[in-house]
């Protein structure tokens, strides 16, 4: 029974440690807020990483998609808050820039990008989302 208790406590500690590292990895460098509407018309805010390249801003979605990505594709425009400024954008999917945007994300977010990539799977098939100001 003693060993079982230690095992459970160790497992709980490991989970808490991994969640803490994930949070630190995700929030230690620039994070923007994406504002979208869900299918009920309610505002949803998602915190995401962002990089700049050739005059555009880029978000990135994994190959398997996500709820925030579905909301982007279901709306004609989105709002994004960066450095305290909120602006409206249309989006363009740029799978042709996947390698470039992945490299920029790695350069900017360093070990955090590596850690999150290990947790969620590889960055293969990720899709850059180019933001166009309205």
N, CA, C and O atoms as CSV, one atom per row, in Angstrom:
chain,resi,resn,atom,element,x,y,z
A,1,UNK,N,N,0.818,-1.204,0.000
A,1,UNK,CA,C,0.000,0.000,0.000
A,1,UNK,C,C,0.861,1.268,0.000
A,1,UNK,O,O,0.534,2.258,-0.653
A,2,UNK,N,N,1.966,1.213,0.746
A,2,UNK,CA,C,2.876,2.354,0.832
A,2,UNK,C,C,3.435,2.707,-0.552
A,2,UNK,O,O,3.517,3.879,-0.921
A,3,UNK,N,N,3.819,1.664,-1.313
A,3,UNK,CA,C,4.379,1.905,-2.642
A,3,UNK,C,C,3.336,2.441,-3.612
A,3,UNK,O,O,3.648,3.257,-4.480
A,4,UNK,N,N,2.120,1.990,-3.465
A,4,UNK,CA,C,1.034,2.496,-4.295
A,4,UNK,C,C,0.799,3.974,-4.018
A,4,UNK,O,O,0.613,4.756,-4.950
A,5,UNK,N,N,0.805,4.357,-2.768
A,5,UNK,CA,C,0.625,5.770,-2.394
A,5,UNK,C,C,1.740,6.626,-2.985
A,5,UNK,O,O,1.483,7.691,-3.546
A,6,UNK,N,N,2.991,6.152,-2.855
A,6,UNK,CA,C,4.117,6.892,-3.428
A,6,UNK,C,C,3.990,6.992,-4.944
A,6,UNK,O,O,4.305,8.029,-5.529
A,7,UNK,N,N,3.535,5.930,-5.572
A,7,UNK,CA,C,3.354,5.937,-7.019
A,7,UNK,C,C,2.315,6.953,-7.455
A,7,UNK,O,O,2.517,7.688,-8.422
A,8,UNK,N,N,1.200,6.991,-6.736
A,8,UNK,CA,C,0.137,7.948,-7.056
A,8,UNK,C,C,0.628,9.370,-6.843
A,8,UNK,O,O,0.403,10.233,-7.692
A,9,UNK,N,N,1.295,9.627,-5.724
A,9,UNK,CA,C,1.817,10.971,-5.435
A,9,UNK,C,C,2.835,11.370,-6.502
A,9,UNK,O,O,2.827,12.510,-6.966
A,10,UNK,N,N,3.702,10.455,-6.891
A,10,UNK,CA,C,4.699,10.742,-7.928
A,10,UNK,C,C,4.044,11.066,-9.260
A,10,UNK,O,O,4.469,11.987,-9.958
A,11,UNK,N,N,3.017,10.316,-9.609
A,11,UNK,CA,C,2.300,10.564,-10.856
A,11,UNK,C,C,1.626,11.936,-10.836
A,11,UNK,O,O,1.688,12.674,-11.819
A,12,UNK,N,N,0.996,12.270,-9.741
A,12,UNK,CA,C,0.350,13.586,-9.610
A,12,UNK,C,C,1.391,14.695,-9.718
A,12,UNK,O,O,1.167,15.687,-10.412
A,13,UNK,N,N,2.520,14.539,-9.044
A,13,UNK,CA,C,3.595,15.526,-9.114
A,13,UNK,C,C,4.085,15.675,-10.552
A,13,UNK,O,O,4.302,16.794,-11.019
A,14,UNK,N,N,4.261,14.562,-11.256
A,14,UNK,CA,C,4.723,14.599,-12.643
A,14,UNK,C,C,3.745,15.358,-13.537
A,14,UNK,O,O,4.164,16.177,-14.355
A,15,UNK,N,N,2.461,15.096,-13.390
A,15,UNK,CA,C,1.436,15.776,-14.188
A,15,UNK,C,C,1.460,17.276,-13.899
A,15,UNK,O,O,1.411,18.087,-14.825
A,16,UNK,N,N,1.535,17.646,-12.627
A,16,UNK,CA,C,1.574,19.063,-12.250
A,16,UNK,C,C,2.831,19.726,-12.815
A,16,UNK,O,O,2.767,20.849,-13.316
A,17,UNK,N,N,3.954,19.047,-12.738
A,17,UNK,CA,C,5.197,19.593,-13.273
A,17,UNK,C,C,5.102,19.799,-14.780
A,17,UNK,O,O,5.514,20.842,-15.287
A,18,UNK,N,N,4.567,18.824,-15.497
A,18,UNK,CA,C,4.420,18.955,-16.950
A,18,UNK,C,C,3.484,20.098,-17.320
A,18,UNK,O,O,3.750,20.842,-18.264
A,19,UNK,N,N,2.387,20.237,-16.579
A,19,UNK,CA,C,1.465,21.346,-16.848
A,19,UNK,C,C,2.131,22.688,-16.577
A,19,UNK,O,O,1.924,23.647,-17.320
A,20,UNK,N,N,2.919,22.759,-15.531
A,20,UNK,CA,C,3.635,23.995,-15.220
A,20,UNK,C,C,4.653,24.349,-16.282
A,20,UNK,O,O,4.765,25.510,-16.675
A,21,UNK,N,N,5.395,23.360,-16.748
A,21,UNK,CA,C,6.374,23.595,-17.814
A,21,UNK,C,C,5.666,24.015,-19.090
A,21,UNK,O,O,6.134,24.916,-19.787
A,22,UNK,N,N,4.545,23.378,-19.407
A,22,UNK,CA,C,3.777,23.748,-20.610
A,22,UNK,C,C,3.319,25.196,-20.516
A,22,UNK,O,O,3.431,25.939,-21.491
A,23,UNK,N,N,2.810,25.608,-19.374
A,23,UNK,CA,C,2.328,26.976,-19.191
A,23,UNK,C,C,3.476,27.960,-19.324
A,23,UNK,O,O,3.338,28.995,-19.976
A,24,UNK,N,N,4.621,27.640,-18.703
A,24,UNK,CA,C,5.805,28.490,-18.812
A,24,UNK,C,C,6.272,28.576,-20.258
A,24,UNK,O,O,6.594,29.661,-20.742
A,25,UNK,N,N,6.312,27.450,-20.944
A,25,UNK,CA,C,6.738,27.423,-22.344
A,25,UNK,C,C,5.809,28.262,-23.221
A,25,UNK,O,O,6.264,28.962,-24.126
A,26,UNK,N,N,4.520,28.189,-22.952
A,26,UNK,CA,C,3.533,28.873,-23.794
A,26,UNK,C,C,3.470,30.370,-23.537
A,26,UNK,O,O,3.172,31.131,-24.457
A,27,UNK,N,N,3.738,30.813,-22.329
A,27,UNK,CA,C,3.479,32.207,-21.970
A,27,UNK,C,C,4.723,33.073,-21.762
A,27,UNK,O,O,4.575,34.255,-21.451
A,28,UNK,N,N,5.917,32.555,-21.914
A,28,UNK,CA,C,7.100,33.319,-21.554
A,28,UNK,C,C,7.562,34.308,-22.622
A,28,UNK,O,O,8.339,35.214,-22.321
A,29,UNK,N,N,7.108,34.153,-23.839
A,29,UNK,CA,C,7.440,35.063,-24.942
A,29,UNK,C,C,6.115,35.667,-25.417
A,29,UNK,O,O,5.064,35.334,-24.868
A,30,UNK,N,N,6.140,36.519,-26.390
A,30,UNK,CA,C,4.932,37.215,-26.856
A,30,UNK,C,C,3.769,36.270,-27.142
A,30,UNK,O,O,3.912,35.254,-27.822
A,31,UNK,N,N,2.620,36.642,-26.600
A,31,UNK,CA,C,1.375,35.920,-26.837
A,31,UNK,C,C,0.321,36.960,-27.214
A,31,UNK,O,O,0.207,37.998,-26.563
A,32,UNK,N,N,-0.443,36.681,-28.260
A,32,UNK,CA,C,-1.513,37.578,-28.704
A,32,UNK,C,C,-2.856,36.959,-28.346
A,32,UNK,O,O,-2.941,35.773,-28.031
A,33,UNK,N,N,-3.897,37.772,-28.399
A,33,UNK,CA,C,-5.252,37.263,-28.154
A,33,UNK,C,C,-6.055,37.322,-29.441
A,33,UNK,O,O,-6.240,38.387,-30.029
A,34,UNK,N,N,-6.524,36.173,-29.863
A,34,UNK,CA,C,-7.386,36.043,-31.029
A,34,UNK,C,C,-8.824,36.096,-30.553
A,34,UNK,O,O,-9.204,35.370,-29.634
A,35,UNK,N,N,-9.626,36.950,-31.172
A,35,UNK,CA,C,-11.036,37.098,-30.811
A,35,UNK,C,C,-11.888,36.602,-31.984
A,35,UNK,O,O,-11.835,37.149,-33.085
A,36,UNK,N,N,-12.668,35.558,-31.719
A,36,UNK,CA,C,-13.538,34.982,-32.736
A,36,UNK,C,C,-14.925,34.778,-32.156
A,36,UNK,O,O,-15.139,34.933,-30.954
A,37,UNK,N,N,-15.863,34.429,-33.023
A,37,UNK,CA,C,-17.226,34.122,-32.592
A,37,UNK,C,C,-17.478,32.635,-32.777
A,37,UNK,O,O,-17.107,32.058,-33.799
A,38,UNK,N,N,-18.111,32.015,-31.781
A,38,UNK,CA,C,-18.465,30.604,-31.930
A,38,UNK,C,C,-19.778,30.481,-32.691
A,38,UNK,O,O,-20.347,31.481,-33.127
A,39,UNK,N,N,-20.252,29.257,-32.848
A,39,UNK,CA,C,-21.470,29.021,-33.629
A,39,UNK,C,C,-22.708,29.653,-33.012
A,39,UNK,O,O,-23.717,29.825,-33.697
A,40,UNK,N,N,-22.650,30.002,-31.734
A,40,UNK,CA,C,-23.768,30.679,-31.063
A,40,UNK,C,C,-23.630,32.194,-31.111
A,40,UNK,O,O,-24.487,32.917,-30.604
A,41,UNK,N,N,-22.528,32.681,-31.732
A,41,UNK,CA,C,-22.293,34.118,-31.814
A,41,UNK,C,C,-21.635,34.694,-30.573
A,41,UNK,O,O,-21.578,35.912,-30.408
A,42,UNK,N,N,-21.136,33.828,-29.698
A,42,UNK,CA,C,-20.480,34.294,-28.473
A,42,UNK,C,C,-18.989,34.508,-28.717
A,42,UNK,O,O,-18.350,33.753,-29.450
A,43,UNK,N,N,-18.446,35.559,-28.085
A,43,UNK,CA,C,-17.028,35.864,-28.206
A,43,UNK,C,C,-16.180,34.785,-27.554
A,43,UNK,O,O,-16.476,34.319,-26.454
A,44,UNK,N,N,-15.130,34.401,-28.248
A,44,UNK,CA,C,-14.155,33.445,-27.733
A,44,UNK,C,C,-12.778,34.084,-27.870
A,44,UNK,O,O,-12.444,34.622,-28.926
A,45,UNK,N,N,-11.991,34.027,-26.823
A,45,UNK,CA,C,-10.634,34.563,-26.868
A,45,UNK,C,C,-9.652,33.414,-26.690
A,45,UNK,O,O,-9.781,32.597,-25.778
A,46,UNK,N,N,-8.668,33.371,-27.586
A,46,UNK,CA,C,-7.654,32.327,-27.564
A,46,UNK,C,C,-6.286,32.985,-27.568
A,46,UNK,O,O,-6.031,33.887,-28.366
A,47,UNK,N,N,-5.408,32.543,-26.685
A,47,UNK,CA,C,-4.044,33.064,-26.628
A,47,UNK,C,C,-3.157,32.222,-27.539
A,47,UNK,O,O,-3.128,30.995,-27.434
A,48,UNK,N,N,-2.428,32.901,-28.443
A,48,UNK,CA,C,-1.632,32.220,-29.461
A,48,UNK,C,C,-0.277,32.881,-29.651
A,48,UNK,O,O,-0.063,34.026,-29.254
A,49,UNK,N,N,0.619,32.144,-30.258
A,49,UNK,CA,C,1.915,32.685,-30.663
A,49,UNK,C,C,1.771,33.341,-32.033
A,49,UNK,O,O,0.880,33.011,-32.816
A,50,UNK,N,N,2.680,34.281,-32.293
A,50,UNK,CA,C,2.644,35.022,-33.546
A,50,UNK,C,C,4.066,35.355,-33.984
A,50,UNK,O,O,4.941,35.586,-33.150
A,51,UNK,N,N,4.292,35.377,-35.287
A,51,UNK,CA,C,5.570,35.829,-35.837
A,51,UNK,C,C,5.275,36.772,-36.998
A,51,UNK,O,O,4.176,36.793,-37.551
A,52,UNK,N,N,6.286,37.543,-37.343
A,52,UNK,CA,C,6.200,38.479,-38.466
A,52,UNK,C,C,7.142,38.017,-39.568
A,52,UNK,O,O,8.240,37.529,-39.298
A,53,UNK,N,N,6.699,38.176,-40.818
A,53,UNK,CA,C,7.540,37.836,-41.959
A,53,UNK,C,C,7.062,38.603,-43.180
A,53,UNK,O,O,5.885,38.559,-43.538
A,54,UNK,N,N,7.983,39.301,-43.807
A,54,UNK,CA,C,7.724,40.014,-45.064
A,54,UNK,C,C,6.484,40.899,-44.979
A,54,UNK,O,O,5.673,40.928,-45.905
A,55,UNK,N,N,6.339,41.616,-43.871
A,55,UNK,CA,C,5.250,42.578,-43.716
A,55,UNK,C,C,3.928,42.008,-43.241
A,55,UNK,O,O,2.960,42.752,-43.083
A,56,UNK,N,N,3.865,40.716,-43.012
A,56,UNK,CA,C,2.633,40.095,-42.522
A,56,UNK,C,C,2.865,39.458,-41.154
A,56,UNK,O,O,3.992,39.145,-40.769
A,57,UNK,N,N,1.770,39.280,-40.443
A,57,UNK,CA,C,1.783,38.563,-39.181
A,57,UNK,C,C,1.240,37.164,-39.458
A,57,UNK,O,O,0.368,36.982,-40.308
A,58,UNK,N,N,1.770,36.168,-38.722
A,58,UNK,CA,C,1.364,34.781,-38.939
A,58,UNK,C,C,1.030,34.080,-37.623
A,58,UNK,O,O,1.761,34.180,-36.637
A,59,UNK,N,N,-0.074,33.381,-37.640
A,59,UNK,CA,C,-0.415,32.410,-36.623
A,59,UNK,C,C,-0.093,31.051,-37.230
A,59,UNK,O,O,0.236,30.967,-38.413
A,60,UNK,N,N,-0.185,29.982,-36.434
A,60,UNK,CA,C,0.079,28.650,-36.971
A,60,UNK,C,C,-0.877,27.664,-36.313
A,60,UNK,O,O,-1.083,27.686,-35.100
A,61,UNK,N,N,-1.454,26.803,-37.137
A,61,UNK,CA,C,-2.337,25.753,-36.630
A,61,UNK,C,C,-1.741,24.401,-36.984
A,61,UNK,O,O,-1.158,24.227,-38.054
A,62,UNK,N,N,-1.893,23.452,-36.078
A,62,UNK,CA,C,-1.403,22.106,-36.333
A,62,UNK,C,C,-2.190,21.422,-37.430
A,62,UNK,O,O,-3.287,21.855,-37.783
A,63,UNK,N,N,-1.635,20.365,-37.962
A,63,UNK,CA,C,-2.266,19.634,-39.064
A,63,UNK,C,C,-3.647,19.108,-38.703
A,63,UNK,O,O,-4.493,18.931,-39.580
A,64,UNK,N,N,-3.881,18.856,-37.421
A,64,UNK,CA,C,-5.174,18.299,-37.007
A,64,UNK,C,C,-6.208,19.372,-36.698
A,64,UNK,O,O,-7.329,19.048,-36.307
A,65,UNK,N,N,-5.852,20.649,-36.867
A,65,UNK,CA,C,-6.804,21.737,-36.637
A,65,UNK,C,C,-7.015,22.015,-35.164
A,65,UNK,O,O,-6.307,21.477,-34.313
A,66,UNK,N,N,-7.993,22.857,-34.865
A,66,UNK,CA,C,-8.337,23.199,-33.484
A,66,UNK,C,C,-9.646,23.969,-33.500
A,66,UNK,O,O,-10.131,24.366,-34.560
A,67,UNK,N,N,-10.212,24.175,-32.323
A,67,UNK,CA,C,-11.457,24.928,-32.234
A,67,UNK,C,C,-11.306,26.355,-32.722
A,67,UNK,O,O,-12.167,26.859,-33.442
A,68,UNK,N,N,-10.200,27.025,-32.330
A,68,UNK,CA,C,-10.013,28.415,-32.763
A,68,UNK,C,C,-9.844,28.496,-34.276
A,68,UNK,O,O,-10.296,29.458,-34.897
A,69,UNK,N,N,-9.196,27.495,-34.877
A,69,UNK,CA,C,-9.033,27.490,-36.329
A,69,UNK,C,C,-10.379,27.304,-37.023
A,69,UNK,O,O,-10.644,27.942,-38.042
A,70,UNK,N,N,-11.222,26.446,-36.484
A,70,UNK,CA,C,-12.568,26.266,-37.041
A,70,UNK,C,C,-13.351,27.563,-36.979
A,70,UNK,O,O,-14.081,27.891,-37.915
A,71,UNK,N,N,-13.209,28.304,-35.892
A,71,UNK,CA,C,-13.924,29.588,-35.777
A,71,UNK,C,C,-13.393,30.605,-36.783
A,71,UNK,O,O,-14.161,31.406,-37.316
A,72,UNK,N,N,-12.086,30.579,-37.050
A,72,UNK,CA,C,-11.521,31.481,-38.059
A,72,UNK,C,C,-12.133,31.182,-39.420
A,72,UNK,O,O,-12.557,32.094,-40.129
A,73,UNK,N,N,-12.177,29.922,-39.779
A,73,UNK,CA,C,-12.661,29.555,-41.113
A,73,UNK,C,C,-14.162,29.768,-41.252
A,73,UNK,O,O,-14.666,29.854,-42.372
A,74,UNK,N,N,-14.885,29.854,-40.143
A,74,UNK,CA,C,-16.328,30.083,-40.197
A,74,UNK,C,C,-16.702,31.558,-40.188
A,74,UNK,O,O,-17.883,31.892,-40.279
A,75,UNK,N,N,-15.720,32.444,-40.081
A,75,UNK,CA,C,-15.982,33.884,-40.047
A,75,UNK,C,C,-15.197,34.582,-41.151
A,75,UNK,O,O,-14.108,34.149,-41.527
A,76,UNK,N,N,-15.767,35.667,-41.662
A,76,UNK,CA,C,-15.079,36.411,-42.719
A,76,UNK,C,C,-13.886,37.184,-42.190
A,76,UNK,O,O,-12.922,37.405,-42.923
A,77,UNK,N,N,-13.933,37.600,-40.926
A,77,UNK,CA,C,-12.822,38.342,-40.355
A,77,UNK,C,C,-12.686,37.994,-38.878
A,77,UNK,O,O,-13.597,37.456,-38.248
A,78,UNK,N,N,-11.510,38.325,-38.355
A,78,UNK,CA,C,-11.216,38.065,-36.948
A,78,UNK,C,C,-10.632,39.341,-36.349
A,78,UNK,O,O,-10.224,40.250,-37.073
A,79,UNK,N,N,-10.597,39.396,-35.035
A,79,UNK,CA,C,-9.916,40.484,-34.345
A,79,UNK,C,C,-8.752,39.885,-33.581
A,79,UNK,O,O,-8.820,38.755,-33.098
A,80,UNK,N,N,-7.685,40.660,-33.479
A,80,UNK,CA,C,-6.494,40.204,-32.796
A,80,UNK,C,C,-5.949,41.347,-31.950
A,80,UNK,O,O,-5.834,42.478,-32.423
A,81,UNK,N,N,-5.616,41.049,-30.707
A,81,UNK,CA,C,-5.000,42.047,-29.831
A,81,UNK,C,C,-3.528,41.709,-29.684
A,81,UNK,O,O,-3.157,40.614,-29.261
A,82,UNK,N,N,-2.697,42.684,-30.046
A,82,UNK,CA,C,-1.243,42.538,-29.942
A,82,UNK,C,C,-0.694,43.828,-29.358
A,82,UNK,O,O,-0.996,44.916,-29.850
A,83,UNK,N,N,0.098,43.713,-28.330
A,83,UNK,CA,C,0.686,44.883,-27.661
A,83,UNK,C,C,-0.377,45.885,-27.231
A,83,UNK,O,O,-0.159,47.094,-27.301
A,84,UNK,N,N,-1.514,45.388,-26.791
A,84,UNK,CA,C,-2.583,46.253,-26.302
A,84,UNK,C,C,-3.430,46.898,-27.380
A,84,UNK,O,O,-4.359,47.641,-27.062
A,85,UNK,N,N,-3.142,46.641,-28.634
A,85,UNK,CA,C,-3.883,47.213,-29.756
A,85,UNK,C,C,-4.698,46.114,-30.433
A,85,UNK,O,O,-4.163,45.057,-30.769
A,86,UNK,N,N,-5.993,46.366,-30.634
A,86,UNK,CA,C,-6.851,45.396,-31.301
A,86,UNK,C,C,-7.140,45.868,-32.720
A,86,UNK,O,O,-7.492,47.026,-32.942
A,87,UNK,N,N,-6.988,44.958,-33.675
A,87,UNK,CA,C,-7.250,45.256,-35.081
A,87,UNK,C,C,-8.020,44.085,-35.686
A,87,UNK,O,O,-8.027,42.976,-35.150
A,88,UNK,N,N,-8.668,44.363,-36.820
A,88,UNK,CA,C,-9.464,43.353,-37.523
A,88,UNK,C,C,-8.698,42.892,-38.760
A,88,UNK,O,O,-8.038,43.684,-39.433
A,89,UNK,N,N,-8.801,41.602,-39.042
A,89,UNK,CA,C,-8.057,40.998,-40.146
A,89,UNK,C,C,-8.929,40.011,-40.907
A,89,UNK,O,O,-9.890,39.456,-40.374
A,90,UNK,N,N,-8.563,39.809,-42.176
A,90,UNK,CA,C,-8.994,38.627,-42.903
A,90,UNK,C,C,-7.786,37.697,-42.905
A,90,UNK,O,O,-6.665,38.129,-42.635
A,91,UNK,N,N,-8.010,36.445,-43.203
A,91,UNK,CA,C,-6.910,35.488,-43.130
A,91,UNK,C,C,-6.732,34.765,-44.460
A,91,UNK,O,O,-7.670,34.618,-45.244
A,92,UNK,N,N,-5.509,34.323,-44.686
A,92,UNK,CA,C,-5.188,33.491,-45.846
A,92,UNK,C,C,-4.334,32.336,-45.355
A,92,UNK,O,O,-3.350,32.547,-44.647
A,93,UNK,N,N,-4.700,31.131,-45.722
A,93,UNK,CA,C,-3.902,29.968,-45.364
A,93,UNK,C,C,-2.699,29.909,-46.300
A,93,UNK,O,O,-2.837,30.040,-47.516
A,94,UNK,N,N,-1.520,29.711,-45.717
A,94,UNK,CA,C,-0.288,29.718,-46.502
A,94,UNK,C,C,0.547,28.463,-46.253
A,94,UNK,O,O,1.655,28.554,-45.723
A,95,UNK,N,N,0.023,27.289,-46.633
A,95,UNK,CA,C,0.794,26.059,-46.407
A,95,UNK,C,C,2.149,26.067,-47.102
A,95,UNK,O,O,3.064,25.353,-46.692
A,96,UNK,N,N,2.281,26.873,-48.150
A,96,UNK,CA,C,3.553,26.985,-48.854
A,96,UNK,C,C,4.637,27.617,-47.994
A,96,UNK,O,O,5.821,27.475,-48.301
A,97,UNK,N,N,4.260,28.313,-46.920
A,97,UNK,CA,C,5.227,28.968,-46.040
A,97,UNK,C,C,5.443,28.193,-44.738
A,97,UNK,O,O,6.034,28.722,-43.796
A,98,UNK,N,N,4.974,26.960,-44.678
A,98,UNK,CA,C,5.040,26.184,-43.440
A,98,UNK,C,C,6.469,26.071,-42.895
A,98,UNK,O,O,6.704,26.312,-41.711
A,99,UNK,N,N,7.400,25.714,-43.743
A,99,UNK,CA,C,8.785,25.554,-43.291
A,99,UNK,C,C,9.340,26.877,-42.759
A,99,UNK,O,O,9.998,26.899,-41.719
A,100,UNK,N,N,9.079,27.968,-43.459
A,100,UNK,CA,C,9.585,29.290,-43.048
A,100,UNK,C,C,8.960,29.726,-41.717
A,100,UNK,O,O,9.675,30.176,-40.822
A,101,UNK,N,N,7.657,29.601,-41.580
A,101,UNK,CA,C,6.980,30.039,-40.358
A,101,UNK,C,C,7.355,29.139,-39.187
A,101,UNK,O,O,7.520,29.624,-38.067
A,102,UNK,N,N,7.492,27.839,-39.427
A,102,UNK,CA,C,7.960,26.954,-38.358
A,102,UNK,C,C,9.343,27.363,-37.868
A,102,UNK,O,O,9.605,27.345,-36.666
A,103,UNK,N,N,10.230,27.732,-38.788
A,103,UNK,CA,C,11.581,28.169,-38.406
A,103,UNK,C,C,11.528,29.469,-37.607
A,103,UNK,O,O,12.243,29.621,-36.616
A,104,UNK,N,N,10.682,30.408,-38.038
A,104,UNK,CA,C,10.548,31.672,-37.303
A,104,UNK,C,C,9.968,31.447,-35.910
A,104,UNK,O,O,10.409,32.073,-34.945
A,105,UNK,N,N,8.986,30.562,-35.801
A,105,UNK,CA,C,8.409,30.240,-34.491
A,105,UNK,C,C,9.483,29.620,-33.594
A,105,UNK,O,O,9.577,29.957,-32.414
A,106,UNK,N,N,10.284,28.724,-34.147
A,106,UNK,CA,C,11.350,28.084,-33.370
A,106,UNK,C,C,12.363,29.125,-32.903
A,106,UNK,O,O,12.793,29.099,-31.750
A,107,UNK,N,N,12.746,30.041,-33.791
A,107,UNK,CA,C,13.699,31.090,-33.424
A,107,UNK,C,C,13.157,31.982,-32.310
A,107,UNK,O,O,13.888,32.346,-31.389
A,108,UNK,N,N,11.897,32.325,-32.395
A,108,UNK,CA,C,11.302,33.245,-31.427
A,108,UNK,C,C,10.973,32.573,-30.100
A,108,UNK,O,O,11.248,33.128,-29.036
A,109,UNK,N,N,10.391,31.391,-30.156
A,109,UNK,CA,C,9.889,30.743,-28.940
A,109,UNK,C,C,10.817,29.644,-28.412
A,109,UNK,O,O,10.519,29.030,-27.387
A,110,UNK,N,N,11.908,29.394,-29.080
A,110,UNK,CA,C,13.013,28.500,-28.704
A,110,UNK,C,C,12.536,27.183,-28.075
A,110,UNK,O,O,11.761,26.441,-28.679
A,111,UNK,N,N,13.008,26.909,-26.858
A,111,UNK,CA,C,12.700,25.619,-26.218
A,111,UNK,C,C,11.210,25.434,-25.993
A,111,UNK,O,O,10.733,24.301,-25.933
A,112,UNK,N,N,10.458,26.536,-25.867
A,112,UNK,CA,C,9.014,26.428,-25.694
A,112,UNK,C,C,8.355,25.800,-26.911
A,112,UNK,O,O,7.460,24.965,-26.779
A,113,UNK,N,N,8.802,26.203,-28.098
A,113,UNK,CA,C,8.257,25.631,-29.329
A,113,UNK,C,C,8.618,24.152,-29.428
A,113,UNK,O,O,7.796,23.331,-29.835
A,114,UNK,N,N,9.836,23.824,-29.057
A,114,UNK,CA,C,10.260,22.426,-29.077
A,114,UNK,C,C,9.432,21.593,-28.101
A,114,UNK,O,O,8.952,20.515,-28.451
A,115,UNK,N,N,9.266,22.094,-26.883
A,115,UNK,CA,C,8.516,21.365,-25.856
A,115,UNK,C,C,7.066,21.160,-26.271
A,115,UNK,O,O,6.548,20.046,-26.191
A,116,UNK,N,N,6.404,22.234,-26.717
A,116,UNK,CA,C,5.009,22.127,-27.134
A,116,UNK,C,C,4.896,21.177,-28.326
A,116,UNK,O,O,3.944,20.402,-28.410
A,117,UNK,N,N,5.856,21.232,-29.246
A,117,UNK,CA,C,5.850,20.322,-30.385
A,117,UNK,C,C,5.918,18.866,-29.962
A,117,UNK,O,O,5.266,18.012,-30.562
A,118,UNK,N,N,6.703,18.575,-28.932
A,118,UNK,CA,C,6.791,17.209,-28.419
A,118,UNK,C,C,5.466,16.799,-27.786
A,118,UNK,O,O,5.007,15.673,-27.977
A,119,UNK,N,N,4.852,17.710,-27.035
A,119,UNK,CA,C,3.605,17.401,-26.334
A,119,UNK,C,C,2.455,17.159,-27.314
A,119,UNK,O,O,1.691,16.208,-27.149
A,120,UNK,N,N,2.329,18.016,-28.337
A,120,UNK,CA,C,1.186,17.923,-29.256
A,120,UNK,C,C,1.494,17.138,-30.528
A,120,UNK,O,O,0.596,16.891,-31.333
A,121,UNK,N,N,2.722,16.753,-30.711
A,121,UNK,CA,C,3.115,16.061,-31.940
A,121,UNK,C,C,4.008,16.965,-32.763
A,121,UNK,O,O,4.231,18.118,-32.395
A,122,UNK,N,N,4.511,16.471,-33.845
A,122,UNK,CA,C,5.449,17.250,-34.653
A,122,UNK,C,C,4.752,18.443,-35.311
A,122,UNK,O,O,3.526,18.551,-35.321
A,123,UNK,N,N,5.565,19.312,-35.846
A,123,UNK,CA,C,5.050,20.479,-36.572
A,123,UNK,C,C,4.785,20.158,-38.039
A,123,UNK,O,O,4.355,21.028,-38.797
A,124,UNK,N,N,5.036,18.924,-38.439
A,124,UNK,CA,C,4.766,18.513,-39.825
A,124,UNK,C,C,3.298,18.716,-40.138
A,124,UNK,O,O,2.427,18.310,-39.368
A,125,UNK,N,N,3.028,19.337,-41.259
A,125,UNK,CA,C,1.648,19.554,-41.674
A,125,UNK,C,C,0.997,20.776,-41.061
A,125,UNK,O,O,-0.169,21.057,-41.336
A,126,UNK,N,N,1.733,21.512,-40.229
A,126,UNK,CA,C,1.137,22.727,-39.661
A,126,UNK,C,C,0.905,23.747,-40.782
A,126,UNK,O,O,1.602,23.750,-41.797
A,127,UNK,N,N,-0.085,24.601,-40.572
A,127,UNK,CA,C,-0.468,25.554,-41.617
A,127,UNK,C,C,-0.338,26.981,-41.082
A,127,UNK,O,O,-0.995,27.342,-40.105
A,128,UNK,N,N,0.512,27.790,-41.722
A,128,UNK,CA,C,0.594,29.204,-41.357
A,128,UNK,C,C,-0.677,29.935,-41.792
A,128,UNK,O,O,-1.246,29.662,-42.849
A,129,UNK,N,N,-1.097,30.859,-40.957
A,129,UNK,CA,C,-2.270,31.674,-41.231
A,129,UNK,C,C,-1.810,33.123,-41.332
A,129,UNK,O,O,-1.410,33.731,-40.339
A,130,UNK,N,N,-1.871,33.663,-42.539
A,130,UNK,CA,C,-1.404,35.016,-42.813
A,130,UNK,C,C,-2.526,35.996,-42.514
A,130,UNK,O,O,-3.657,35.808,-42.963
A,131,UNK,N,N,-2.217,37.034,-41.760
A,131,UNK,CA,C,-3.223,38.035,-41.375
A,131,UNK,C,C,-3.138,39.253,-42.289
A,131,UNK,O,O,-2.064,39.820,-42.491
A,132,UNK,N,N,-4.289,39.647,-42.840
A,132,UNK,CA,C,-4.380,40.805,-43.720
A,132,UNK,C,C,-5.240,41.864,-43.042
A,132,UNK,O,O,-6.427,41.637,-42.807
A,133,UNK,N,N,-4.646,43.039,-42.719
A,133,UNK,CA,C,-5.425,44.086,-42.049
A,133,UNK,C,C,-6.606,44.540,-42.884
A,133,UNK,O,O,-6.529,44.608,-44.110
A,134,UNK,N,N,-7.699,44.850,-42.206
A,134,UNK,CA,C,-8.874,45.361,-42.924
A,134,UNK,C,C,-8.894,46.861,-42.878
A,134,UNK,O,O,-9.804,47.483,-43.426
